[in-house]
């Protein structure tokens, strides 16, 4: 079982450094780019990627936040910056700003190949850039100011030692007086993976996805070398890559084999377990899927995980035909998980559909109808939701059932779908032909969620009053029209306090000021979900709908806010605006 703080502590402990050595002072966030190969020898391109991978890990000390190498790649993909080419300085700064980095590490290296008895050597130069100022880190000397570069020469065989030395020198140049670690500690941490295994792993990462066999060979070699030199231990990074490689080829037994090799104490375990569970689910091995995924639910507390495991539990309940008690227990488990998913992301229609459907299967028709109505507000052409809502209302003897049933007929025409569903319902009062909605997330999306969760775990340990301090800062930035900075702060608030109504309200007002009415409406509605007495949110929503010419919605929000504070002058002014809209 994962411990609730596992993801947070493993990152730090894996470097061999000690958190207790210094009280955190997270004033900077650093991004590391792959280094440039200036030797004109393409066979050494892997070395540049090794610096990005190793330094992003080694620089994770308490006094510095780090944009992980995986996160950096996600940012490049999002901005459509190719991973196969080194970005220009201007593009690099853009990537760093997108990643909210204040420091950027870029570098170059030259390799002299081995000649006779002389081993191959490497000369590395790294530069540290202050992102916000767009300038290189510099220092005052008696004869003037000079740019600080970190330059290291060594044998190529000692590459990981160079990584450790480089990490130490970067931190030393940033904070000479308060660095509590020795260079030897960084060198020891850098050499935790045998050199040849590390080289094979990095080379595997650089092989194009289309060359499956070569990637497979590199990663298997990395695992073999690691096991030989580490008394049979598993190289978790390489095992995870092999799991995904086989998953993409639909070689499911091999994918599960390698995913299952990732040790439970590894920070990579949640990702490996999640995809292993999804494979079991796709193969309808529901019990195995739940056994793998259940431990992740409370440890990760992610909407996508709650939704996936909840949907699988419901499917397992439907598949259990012999043991009614077991079927009922699985259904109840699924309902609880889907409820958590729906509460954490009320705007996600598929999550709400699954929750409503599970309640329907549990014969809780009033609550099922309550959950299904917002799904139709999001997608007015959702025939399955119309069908389930119609049946719920029909059993509740609600007169609106016929109208929803007509809509179901209208939108379930493909393949005579409505007739088939109706036949099954009439015959057995079942809806086996309607499935739950779970989409297997692309790896980059799931990794992005895990990275966000890692940040959440770090933020949870902050002082209790930090959230309020950030809200005060966000309010001030909003008043000063510094919207981009305010959004950044508000997103940090929501990481630690996802139910912060004021944060969603301020985000809504920023979107409104930018003219993005749809985003403004979404944020303001979420604010009201968490605090249904937020007067200003009602007023703003009413004004937005007045601007859109939707008098009915504007009137609804006016009535709601009038019940809360009818004496408010803005509410009284809103009344006149709504009345004028209604009479047009």
C-alpha positions in Angstrom: 0.0 0.0 0.0 1.1 3.5 -0.8 1.5 5.8 2.1 -0.3 9.1 1.8 3.0 11.0 1.7 4.9 8.6 -0.5 4.9 10.7 -3.7 6.2 13.7 -1.8 9.0 12.1 0.2 10.3 9.6 -2.4 11.5 12.4 -4.7 13.6 13.9 -1.9 14.9 10.6 -0.5 15.8 9.3 -3.9 18.5 12.0 -4.1 20.1 10.8 -0.9 19.8 14.3 0.6 18.2 15.2 3.8 15.2 17.5 4.1 15.9 18.3 7.7 19.2 20.0 6.8 17.5 23.3 6.1 14.1 25.0 6.5 12.6 25.3 3.0 12.8 28.7 1.4 11.1 28.1 -2.0 11.8 31.4 -3.6 12.8 29.9 -7.0 11.5 27.3 -9.5 14.0 25.9 -11.9 13.6 24.3 -15.4 16.4 22.3 -17.0 16.7 22.0 -20.8 18.6 19.3 -22.7 22.2 20.4 -23.3 23.5 21.1 -26.8 25.9 18.7 -28.4 28.6 20.9 -30.0 30.9 18.0 -30.9 29.1 17.3 -34.3 29.0 13.6 -33.2 25.4 12.5 -33.3 26.1 9.3 -31.4 26.6 11.4 -28.3 23.3 13.3 -28.5 21.9 11.2 -25.6 24.3 12.9 -23.3 22.4 16.2 -23.6 19.1 14.5 -22.6 20.9 12.9 -19.7 21.6 16.4 -18.2 18.0 17.4 -18.4 16.9 14.1 -16.8 19.6 13.9 -14.0 19.7 17.6 -13.0 15.9 17.8 -12.8 16.1 15.1 -10.2 19.2 16.2 -8.4 18.1 19.8 -7.9 15.0 18.8 -5.9 16.2 20.1 -2.6 14.1 21.9 0.0 15.2 25.4 -1.0 14.2 25.0 -4.7 11.1 23.9 -6.7 11.8 22.0 -9.9 9.9 21.6 -13.1 10.4 17.9 -13.6 11.8 16.6 -16.9 8.5 14.9 -17.7 6.6 18.2 -17.0 9.1 20.1 -19.2 8.3 17.7 -22.1 4.6 18.2 -21.5 5.0 21.9 -21.7 7.0 21.6 -25.0 4.3 19.4 -26.5 1.5 21.8 -25.4 3.4 24.7 -27.0 4.2 22.6 -30.1 7.9 22.9 -29.6 9.5 19.7 -31.0 11.3 17.5 -28.5 13.8 16.5 -31.1 15.3 19.9 -31.6 16.9 22.3 -29.1 14.8 25.5 -28.7 16.3 29.0 -29.2 16.9 31.1 -26.2 13.7 33.1 -26.8 11.7 29.9 -27.0 13.5 28.5 -24.0 12.4 31.5 -21.9 8.9 31.0 -23.2 8.9 27.4 -22.0 10.3 28.5 -18.6 7.6 31.1 -18.2 4.9 28.6 -19.1 6.3 26.3 -16.4 6.3 29.2 -13.9 10.1 28.8 -13.6 12.2 31.7 -12.3 15.5 30.0 -13.2 16.5 28.3 -16.4 19.4 26.0 -16.8 20.8 25.5 -20.3 24.1 24.3 -21.5 26.4 22.8 -24.1 29.0 20.1 -24.1 31.9 18.9 -26.3 33.1 15.4 -26.4 36.6 14.3 -27.5 36.4 10.6 -28.5 38.8 8.0 -27.1 42.2 7.8 -28.8 44.4 4.9 -28.1 44.8 4.6 -24.4 43.2 8.0 -23.7 39.6 7.8 -22.6 36.8 9.9 -24.1 36.4 13.2 -22.3 33.6 15.7 -21.9 33.7 19.4 -21.4 30.4 20.9 -20.1 29.3 24.5 -19.8 26.1 25.4 -18.1 24.5 28.9 -17.8 21.9 30.0 -15.3 19.3 32.4 -16.5 17.0 34.6 -14.4 13.8 34.1 -16.4 11.8 37.1 -15.2 14.6 39.5 -15.9 15.8 37.7 -19.0 19.4 37.9 -17.9 22.2 35.5 -17.0 23.2 35.0 -13.4 26.2 37.3 -12.7 28.4 38.4 -9.9 30.3 41.6 -9.1 34.1 41.4 -9.1 36.7 44.0 -8.4 37.2 44.6 -12.1 33.4 44.5 -13.0 30.4 42.3 -13.3 30.8 38.9 -14.9 28.4 36.2 -16.1 28.5 33.0 -14.0 29.0 29.9 -16.0 29.6 26.4 -14.6 32.3 24.6 -16.5 33.4 21.0 -15.8 35.9 18.7 -17.5 36.1 14.9 -16.9 36.2 11.5 -18.5 32.9 10.6 -20.3 32.9 7.4 -18.2 32.3 9.7 -15.2 29.3 11.3 -16.7 27.0 10.8 -13.7 29.7 12.2 -11.4 29.7 15.2 -13.7 25.9 15.4 -13.2 26.4 15.5 -9.4 29.1 18.1 -9.6 27.0 20.2 -12.0 24.0 20.1 -9.7 26.1 21.1 -6.7 27.8 24.0 -8.6 24.4 25.4 -9.8 23.0 25.4 -6.3 26.3 26.9 -4.9 26.2 29.7 -7.4 22.6 30.5 -6.6 23.1 30.5 -2.8 26.7 30.3 -1.7 26.1 31.1 2.0 23.2 28.7 2.8 23.9 25.5 0.9 23.8 22.7 3.5 25.0 19.9 1.3 28.4 18.8 0.2 29.5 18.1 -3.4 30.2 14.5 -2.4 26.5 14.0 -1.4 25.4 15.1 -4.9 27.9 12.9 -6.6 26.8 9.9 -4.6 23.1 10.6 -5.4 24.0 11.0 -9.1 25.6 7.6 -9.2 22.6 5.7 -7.9 22.0 4.1 -11.3 24.9 2.1 -12.9 26.4 4.2 -15.7 25.8 1.7 -18.5 22.2 1.1 -17.4 21.6 4.9 -17.3 23.1 5.3 -20.8 20.9 2.6 -22.2 17.8 4.1 -20.6 18.5 7.6 -21.9 19.3 6.3 -25.4 16.0 4.4 -25.3 14.1 7.6 -24.5 15.6 9.3 -27.6 14.6 6.5 -30.0 11.5 7.5 -32.1 8.3 5.8 -31.1 8.1 4.2 -34.5 11.3 2.2 -33.9 9.7 -0.1 -31.3 12.3 -2.9 -31.4 15.2 -0.6 -30.8 13.4 1.1 -27.9 12.6 -2.3 -26.4 16.2 -3.5 -26.7 17.6 -0.4 -25.0 15.2 -0.5 -22.0 15.6 -4.3 -21.6 19.4 -3.8 -21.6 19.0 -1.0 -19.0 17.0 -3.4 -16.8 19.5 -6.3 -17.2 22.5 -4.2 -16.4 20.8 -2.6 -13.4 19.8 -6.0 -12.0 23.4 -7.4 -12.6 25.0 -4.5 -10.7 22.3 -4.0 -8.1 21.8 -7.6 -6.8 18.7 -8.2 -8.9 17.0 -4.9 -8.1 14.5 -3.5 -10.7 15.2 -0.3 -12.7 11.8 1.2 -12.2 12.1 3.9 -14.9 13.0 1.3 -17.6 10.2 -1.1 -16.4 7.6 1.7 -16.7 8.7 2.6 -20.2 8.5 -1.1 -21.3 5.1 -1.3 -19.8 3.8 1.6 -21.9 5.7 0.3 -25.0 3.8 -3.0 -24.8 0.5 -1.3 -23.9 0.7 0.8 -27.0 1.2 -2.4 -29.0 -1.7 -4.1 -27.3 0.7 -6.8 -25.9 -1.2 -6.8 -22.7 0.4 -9.7 -20.8 3.8 -8.2 -21.3 2.6 -4.7 -20.4 1.1 -6.0 -17.1 4.3 -7.9 -16.5 6.5 -4.8 -16.7 4.1 -2.5 -14.9 3.9 -4.9 -12.1 7.7 -4.9 -11.7 7.7 -1.2 -10.7 8.3 -1.4 -6.9 5.5 -0.1 -4.6 8.0 2.2 -2.9 8.8 3.9 -6.2 7.3 7.3 -7.1 6.5 5.8 -10.4 4.2 3.1 -8.9 0.9 5.1 -9.1 1.3 5.4 -12.9 2.3 1.8 -13.3 -0.6 0.5 -11.1 -3.2 2.7 -12.8 -2.4 1.5 -16.3 -2.1 -2.1 -15.1 -5.6 -1.8 -13.6 -7.0 -0.4 -16.8 -5.7 -3.3 -18.8 -7.4 -5.8 -16.4 -10.6 -3.7 -16.7 -10.4 -3.7 -20.5 -10.1 -7.5 -20.4 -13.1 -7.6 -18.0 -11.0 -8.9 -15.2 -12.9 -6.7 -12.8 -11.7 -8.1 -9.5 -8.1 -8.0 -10.5 -8.6 -4.4 -11.8 -10.1 -3.3 -8.5 -7.4 -5.1 -6.5 -4.7 -3.1 -8.3 -6.6 0.2 -8.3 -8.3 0.4 -4.9 -5.1 1.4 -3.1 -4.7 4.4 -5.4 -8.1 5.9 -4.7 -7.5 7.5 -1.3 -3.7 7.9 -1.8 -4.1 10.0 -5.0 -7.5 11.5 -4.4 -7.8 12.3 -8.2 -11.1 12.7 -10.0 -10.0 10.5 -12.9 -9.0 7.7 -10.5 -12.2 7.9 -8.4 -14.2 7.9 -11.7 -12.3 5.0 -13.2 -12.4 2.8 -10.1 -16.0 3.7 -9.3 -17.1 2.8 -12.9 -15.2 -0.5 -12.7 -16.9 -1.4 -9.3 -20.3 -0.7 -10.9 -19.4 -2.9 -13.9 -18.2 -5.6 -11.6 -21.5 -5.4 -9.7 -23.5 -5.8 -12.9 -21.3 -8.8 -14.0 -21.8 -10.6 -10.6 -25.0 -12.6 -11.3 -24.7 -15.3 -8.6 -23.9 -13.5 -5.4 -26.4 -10.8 -4.8 -24.8 -9.6 -1.6 -21.4 -9.2 -3.3 -23.1 -7.4 -6.2 -24.8 -5.0 -3.9 -21.5 -4.3 -2.0 -19.7 -3.6 -5.3 -22.5 -1.2 -6.4 -22.3 0.7 -3.1 -18.5 0.9 -3.4 -18.9 2.3 -6.9 -21.5 4.9 -5.8 -19.2 6.2 -3.0 -16.3 6.5 -5.3 -18.3 8.2 -8.1 -19.8 10.6 -5.5 -16.3 11.7 -4.6 -15.5 12.1 -8.2 -18.6 14.1 -8.9 -18.1 16.3 -5.8 -14.5 17.1 -6.8 -15.4 17.9 -10.5 -19.1 18.8 -10.7 -18.5 20.3 -14.2 -17.4 17.0 -15.7 -20.4 15.5 -17.5 -19.1 12.0 -17.9 -18.3 11.8 -14.1 -21.8 13.1 -13.3 -23.4 10.7 -15.8 -21.6 7.7 -14.1 -22.7 8.8 -10.7 -26.3 9.3 -11.8 -26.3 6.0 -13.6 -25.0 4.1 -10.5 -27.7 5.7 -8.4 -30.3 4.6 -11.1 -29.0 1.0 -10.8 -29.3 1.3 -7.1 -33.0 2.3 -7.5 -32.4 5.7 -6.1 -34.4 7.4 -8.8 -34.9 10.9 -7.2 -31.1 11.4 -6.8 -30.4 9.8 -10.2 -32.6 12.4 -11.8 -30.9 15.2 -9.9 -27.5 14.1 -11.2 -28.6 13.4 -14.8 -30.3 16.8 -15.4 -27.0 18.8 -15.4 -25.5 16.3 -17.9 -28.2 17.3 -20.4 -27.5 20.9 -19.7 -23.9 20.3 -20.8 -24.9 18.0 -23.8 -28.5 18.5 -24.9 -28.1 15.6 -27.4 -27.2 12.9 -24.9 -29.7 10.3 -25.8 -28.7 7.8 -23.0 -29.1 10.5 -20.3 -32.5 11.3 -21.7 -33.4 7.6 -21.6 -32.3 7.1 -18.0 -33.9 10.3 -16.8 -37.2 9.4 -18.5 -37.2 6.0 -16.8 -36.4 7.6 -13.4 -39.2 10.1 -13.7 -41.6 7.5 -15.0 -41.1 5.4 -11.9 -41.5 8.5 -9.8 -44.8 9.2 -11.7 -43.5 12.6 -12.8 -45.4 14.1 -15.7 -42.2 15.3 -17.4 -41.1 11.7 -18.1 -42.9 11.6 -21.5 -41.1 14.7 -22.7 -37.7 13.3 -21.8 -38.6 10.0 -23.4 -39.5 11.8 -26.6 -36.0 13.4 -26.6 -34.4 9.9 -26.0 -36.3 8.7 -29.1 -35.0 11.7 -31.1 -31.3 11.2 -30.2 -31.1 7.4 -30.1 -31.9 6.7 -33.7 -28.6 5.2 -34.9 -28.8 1.5 -35.2 -32.4 1.6 -33.9 -30.8 2.2 -30.4 -33.9 3.5 -28.7 -36.0 0.5 -29.7 -33.4 -2.0 -28.4 -33.0 -0.2 -25.1 -36.8 0.0 -24.7 -37.2 -3.7 -25.5 -34.7 -4.6 -22.8 -36.3 -2.3 -20.3 -39.8 -3.6 -21.0 -38.6 -7.2 -20.8 -36.4 -7.1 -17.7 -36.2 -3.6 -16.3 -32.5 -3.6 -17.1 -30.2 -1.3 -19.1 -27.2 -3.6 -19.8 -26.7 -1.9 -23.2 -25.8 1.4 -21.6 -22.2 1.4 -20.5 -20.4 3.6 -18.0 -18.2 6.3 -19.4 -14.4 5.9 -18.8 -11.8 7.1 -21.2 -8.3 5.7 -20.9 -6.2 8.8 -20.5 -3.2 9.3 -22.7 0.0 8.9 -20.7 0.8 12.6 -21.0 -2.5 13.5 -19.5 -2.2 11.1 -16.6 1.5 12.2 -15.9 0.3 15.8 -15.9 -2.3 14.9 -13.3 0.3 13.1 -11.1 2.6 16.0 -11.4 -0.2 18.3 -10.2 -0.8 15.9 -7.3 2.8 15.9 -6.4 2.6 19.7 -6.1 -0.6 19.4 -4.1 1.2 17.1 -1.6 4.0 19.6 -1.2 1.6 22.4 -0.6 -0.5 20.6 1.9 2.5 20.8 4.3 2.5 24.6 4.2 1.4 26.6 7.2 -2.3 26.8 7.8 -2.5 30.5 7.1 -0.7 30.3 3.8 -3.9 29.9 1.8 -5.3 33.1 3.3 -2.1 35.0 2.6 -2.2 33.9 -1.0 -5.8 35.0 -1.3 -4.9 38.4 0.0 -2.1 38.6 -2.5 -4.5 37.5 -5.3 -7.1 40.1 -4.3 -4.4 42.8 -4.5 -3.1 41.7 -7.9 -6.7 41.6 -9.2 -7.3 45.2 -8.0 -4.1 46.3 -9.7 -5.2 44.6 -13.0 -2.3 42.2 -12.9 -4.5 39.4 -14.0 -1.8 36.9 -15.2 -0.1 37.1 -11.8 -3.4 36.8 -10.0 -4.3 33.7 -11.9 -1.0 32.1 -11.0 -1.6 32.7 -7.3 -5.2 31.6 -7.5 -4.2 28.3 -9.1 -1.7 27.8 -6.2 -4.6 28.4 -3.8 -6.8 25.8 -5.5 -4.0 23.2 -5.3 -4.1 23.3 -1.5 -7.8 24.3 -1.1 -9.9 23.1 -4.1 -13.1 24.2 -2.4 -12.1 27.9 -2.2 -15.2 29.7 -3.5 -13.5 33.0 -3.5 -10.7 31.7 -5.7 -13.2 30.6 -8.3 -15.0 33.9 -8.0 -11.9 35.9 -8.6 -11.0 33.7 -11.6 -14.5 34.3 -12.9 -14.1 38.0 -12.6 -10.7 37.9 -14.4 -12.2 35.8 -17.3 -15.1 38.3 -17.4 -12.7 41.2 -17.6 -10.9 39.4 -20.5 -14.3 38.9 -22.3 -14.2 35.1 -22.0 -17.9 34.8 -20.9 -18.0 31.0 -21.0 -15.0 30.5 -18.7 -16.4 33.3 -16.5 -19.7 31.5 -16.2 -18.0 28.2 -15.4 -15.8 29.6 -12.7 -18.6 31.7 -11.1 -21.0 28.6 -11.0 -18.2 26.6 -9.3 -17.8 29.4 -6.8 -21.6 29.2 -6.0 -21.3 25.4 -5.8 -18.9 25.8 -2.9 -20.6 28.8 -1.3 -24.2 29.3 -2.4 -24.5 32.6 -0.5 -21.8 34.4 -2.5 -23.8 37.5 -3.5 -21.3 39.0 -5.9 -21.2 35.8 -7.9 -25.0 35.8 -8.4 -24.9 39.4 -9.5 -22.1 38.8 -12.0 -23.8 35.7 -13.5 -27.1 37.7 -13.8 -25.2 40.5 -15.7 -23.5 38.0 -18.0 -26.8 36.4 -18.9 -28.3 39.9 -19.5 -25.4 40.6 -21.8 -26.1 37.4 -23.6 -29.8 38.3 -23.9 -30.9 35.3 -21.8 -33.5 37.0 -19.7 -34.8 33.8 -18.0 -31.4 32.8 -16.6 -30.7 36.4 -15.5 -34.1 36.4 -13.7 -33.3 33.1 -12.0 -30.0 34.4 -10.6 -31.6 37.7 -9.5 -34.3 35.8 -7.6 -31.6 33.7 -5.9 -29.6 36.7 -4.8 -32.7 38.6 -3.7 -33.5 35.9 -1.3 -30.1 36.3 0.3 -29.8 40.1 0.4 -32.7 42.0 -1.0 -31.5 45.3 0.6 -28.2 45.3 -1.3 -28.1 48.3 -3.7 -26.5 46.3 -6.5 -29.2 43.7 -6.1 -31.9 46.4 -6.4 -30.2 47.8 -9.4 -30.1 44.4 -10.9 -33.8 44.1 -10.4 -34.4 47.0 -12.7 -32.1 45.6 -15.4 -33.8 42.2 -15.3 -37.3 43.8 -15.5 -36.2 45.9 -18.6 -34.8 42.7 -20.2 -38.1 40.8 -19.5 -40.2 43.5 -21.2 -38.2 43.7 -24.4 
